[in-house]
Amino acid sequence: MSVNYSEQLKKVSVRDVQNDVIGLLEKIESLMGRASNALKSDGTGKKYAEFERQIVNKKHDVEELELVMSIVAPMKAGKSTIINAVVGFDLLPSRAAAMTTLPTEIVFNKELTEPILIVPEDCSDAFNTTVEAIKGKIRDEGIATTQDRIATHPHLQELLQEVETTDGFLNSDEVKGTDEIKRVLTALNDIVRLASILEPTKDPLARIRDLPRIETPFWRSQKQDDQADLLGSLVIVDTPGPNEAGENLKLSAVVEEQLKNSSIILIVLDFTQLNNKAADDIKRQVKPIIDLLGKENLYVLVNKVDQRTENDPMTSEKVEQFVLADLELGNRKDTDRVFEVAARWAFCATNFLSEAQDNPDAELTQLSTTRPLAEQVFGIDWEEDLEDSSLAELEKKAQRLWKKSGFQSFLDRSINALMERAAPLAMKSALNYCRGLLNELKDDVSLRSSAISQDGKKLRNEVQALEADLKRLELCRIKLKEVERVRLNLQENLGGILEVVRESALVNLKDFFAKEEYEKADSLKKLDIEARNFLLKPISSLPLFPDFISKMFRSLEFKPSGIFEFSTEEQAEKFANQSILYAKQKSEAILSSYKDRIEQEIDKARRGLIDFLDQETKPIINQAKARLNQNFNVDLSLPAPSFDSDGINFANPRIKNNSRMVDQGYETIKVKKRSFWNWLWFVEFEVDEKRKKPDRKENYYIISLEELIPEINQSIENSIDALRSGINKYLDKDFQERVDSFFDNLDTYLGSYRDSLRQAQSDQQLLKEEKDRLVNELNTIVPEANECIKKCSSHLDLIEHLLAQHK
């Protein structure tokens, strides 16, 4: 590649390439329409009419890109305010306590007049199941007890009462209107938190595949004509950060999947908390995200910079240095990935401008957004200054506040970054697909055009030869034993992996506690620990519980029988739920890691089978190519294996309520007595006397690990069986079906050439004038198809260069 050409490539923008590709797809669409009209009289035009429809769909994919940006806040940094500022009105709920636990998509739709929340069926079912489980807990414990258990979460009290009295928590898959959307979103997020306290094994996030989606109108600046088009392609995903997960929660599988599917991840930080004291805490909280995705797609939004004072040492340069160096969220050169914004300014501005646009004849005093804006732009004299201001003047103030908020720069740069990542992939997919259709059109039309003038006998021979090729393919399909061999070998290999999975995932809670205790216990307690170790046969050395569980456990009385006593039912249930929850999380992590290995093993076998089938069928295809002098190629595309899991469902452990009589010992009391020796019984005297106290009845609660461990391990076994069933289904059905699809594609392509030749035989019977007109039309299509193919290839080379720049 020449230096000049390389320099030219550097100047090419993604939007320019996108516009060029859309223009090319429109030209291809027109060409397919011409082919359809030219050949509609003989019925073959239907094929190209279908091609035309498919190209329209591909063009739509390139025009209407979904640019997915997940936004995460590892601290309370105004995430909802940021999203509300982009929308232009108060859409998302917010409060002092952490809000987000359920990822939610926000899709900007300029055609809407009010927002709509769409709750997918699997999401609705998952939450209704969780609500029923919480209802059962309320019935078993009583409302007073459950209220006590969430006493430190006052914002959940009202929801708890609603859950108790409501039948059918989510009864609609669509919710309209801002107020109702905020109510439902708040309830959904709080159900996750409520379950984490009362029923941690019924986490709805473990069963969700499709996220709730809000489609919403948005504020459109009249000074920026392209803003609606830019935001119209943006999808923001409101994602829970690590510290929003609650006591018993972590980054769930649904959150991890959403982060993986995002083009960029936007981490929101609070300017007022950027200091060395907070650095370690922030790094710890964003570590799960960096471990999952790396730093390449991370962008940082520093909010609340409106609180920077005149002599504040945290200048913009210091903020960039702190974010990139101290927090280690990027390299020093990545300053274009750090944005400073004032979300409160932006929200006040867009909220006012949006309401003013919707109510052009309203007085300032009639607009609910007037006061918040006036307080920001006029300060302490806002009431007096507002009296002297007109609507036009306040709109001008709002535009200035929006500009100073930093949001326009943030949106422009972040959307450009999204375009640089998402657009090339969409264009590459569309161009590859359309180039394949063009090749098929060119081959069909050129073969038919050439065959019309050929000798009739030669045509018959070619048709017979193609039919013979099709029969050879069918014989190849029937005799092919390699597919079965690959399937059996793969099944054997995967069976071995699943056995390792089972051995790794099964847990022995007592063994873990015993070893943990032995390292930290005093010499007397070690005697009891050694006794337990002697009696226990470990199933796995998997460390299961976090340290705070172990600390809770160390305060208990250890018994070799594996029974643990608690003074209150709440303590026993908390321990049991935490035990079950962390067994579930650890086991699911192991299953997830081994599923990756299983998918890699299947992918390896799949690629080997592709090579084998290609080798077996290539002689037939090459013979047809040589004979027809056409470029003919078919690619086998088996699906990448994918096995969904609903997670591991554990039964709730049984907590047994017992009572016992506790020996209270003896006490000394004063007793009055008389004695002959003491004034001849006339005068009483006191003596100390020991008496046994009455035994006290004591309630206690026990959990038996002898009962709990088999239930946990049986749940793990069930999940592994489900995984094995999914693998066998893929190998027995999908794998073979895709191989059949390979041969069906070959049959279709060879059959298409045969049908073209047969049509040419019919064309030879046309009148000379009709035949000449048909040949001329066909001959004009071929060079245009060749030109479009050439342009597709050229654009694909350019797109590969764009993709290489952003790896």
Sequence and secondary structure as in RCSB ss.txt:
>XXXX:A:sequence
MSVNYSEQLKKVSVRDVQNDVIGLLEKIESLMGRASNALKSDGTGKKYAEFERQIVNKKHDVEELELVMSIVAPM
KAGKSTIINAVVGFDLLPSRAAAMTTLPTEIVFNKELTEPILIVPEDCSDAFNTTVEAIKGKIRDEGIATTQDRI
ATHPHLQELLQEVETTDGFLNSDEVKGTDEIKRVLTALNDIVRLASILEPTKDPLARIRDLPRIETPFWRSQKQD
DQADLLGSLVIVDTPGPNEAGENLKLSAVVEEQLKNSSIILIVLDFTQLNNKAADDIKRQVKPIIDLLGKENLYV
LVNKVDQRTENDPMTSEKVEQFVLADLELGNRKDTDRVFEVAARWAFCATNFLSEAQDNPDAELTQLSTTRPLAE
QVFGIDWEEDLEDSSLAELEKKAQRLWKKSGFQSFLDRSINALMERAAPLAMKSALNYCRGLLNELKDDVSLRSS
AISQDGKKLRNEVQALEADLKRLELCRIKLKEVERVRLNLQENLGGILEVVRESALVNLKDFFAKEEYEKADSLK
KLDIEARNFLLKPISSLPLFPDFISKMFRSLEFKPSGIFEFSTEEQAEKFANQSILYAKQKSEAILSSYKDRIEQ
EIDKARRGLIDFLDQETKPIINQAKARLNQNFNVDLSLPAPSFDSDGINFANPRIKNNSRMVDQGYETIKVKKRS
FWNWLWFVEFEVDEKRKKPDRKENYYIISLEELIPEINQSIENSIDALRSGINKYLDKDFQERVDSFFDNLDTYL
GSYRDSLRQAQSDQQLLKEEKDRLVNELNTIVPEANECIKKCSSHLDLIEHLLAQHK
>XXXX:A:secstr
  HHHHHHHHT  HHHHHHHHHHHHHHHHHHHHHHHHHTGGGTTHHHHHHHHHHHHHHHHHHHS  EEEEEE SS
SS HHHHHHHHHTS  S   SS    S EEEEE TT SS EEE  HHHHHHHHHHHHHHHHHHHHH HHHHHHHT
TT GGGHHHHHHHHH S S   SEEESHHHHHHHHHHHHHHHHHHHHH GGG GGGG  S  EEEE     TT T
THHHHHTTEEEEEE  GGGS TT  S HHHHHHHHT SEEEEEEEGGG SHHHHHHHHHHHHHHHHHH STTEEE
EEE GGG  TT S  HHHHHHIIIIIS  S TT GGGEEE  HHHHHHHHHHHHHHHH TT  GGG TTHHHHHH
HHHGGGHHHHHHT  HHHHHHHHHHHHHHTTHHHHHHHHHHHHHHHHHHHHHHHHHHHHHHHHHHHHHHHHHHHH
HHTS HHHHHHHHHHHHHHHHHHHHHHHH  HHHHHHHHHHHHHHHHHHHHHHHH   HHHHHHHHHHHHS HHH
HHHHHHHHHH   S     S HHHHHHHHTS   TTSEEEESSHHHHHHHHHHHHHHHHHHHHHHHHHHHHHHHH
HHHHHHHHHHHHHHHHHHHHHHHHHHHHT                          EEEEEEE   EEEEEEEE B
TTBGGGTS EEEEEEEE   EEEEEEEEEHHHHHHHHHHHHHHHHHHHHHHHHHIIIIIHHHHHHHHHHHHHHHH
HHHHHHHHHHHHHTTS HHHHHHHHHHHHHHHHHHHHHHHHHHHHHHHHHHHHHHT 
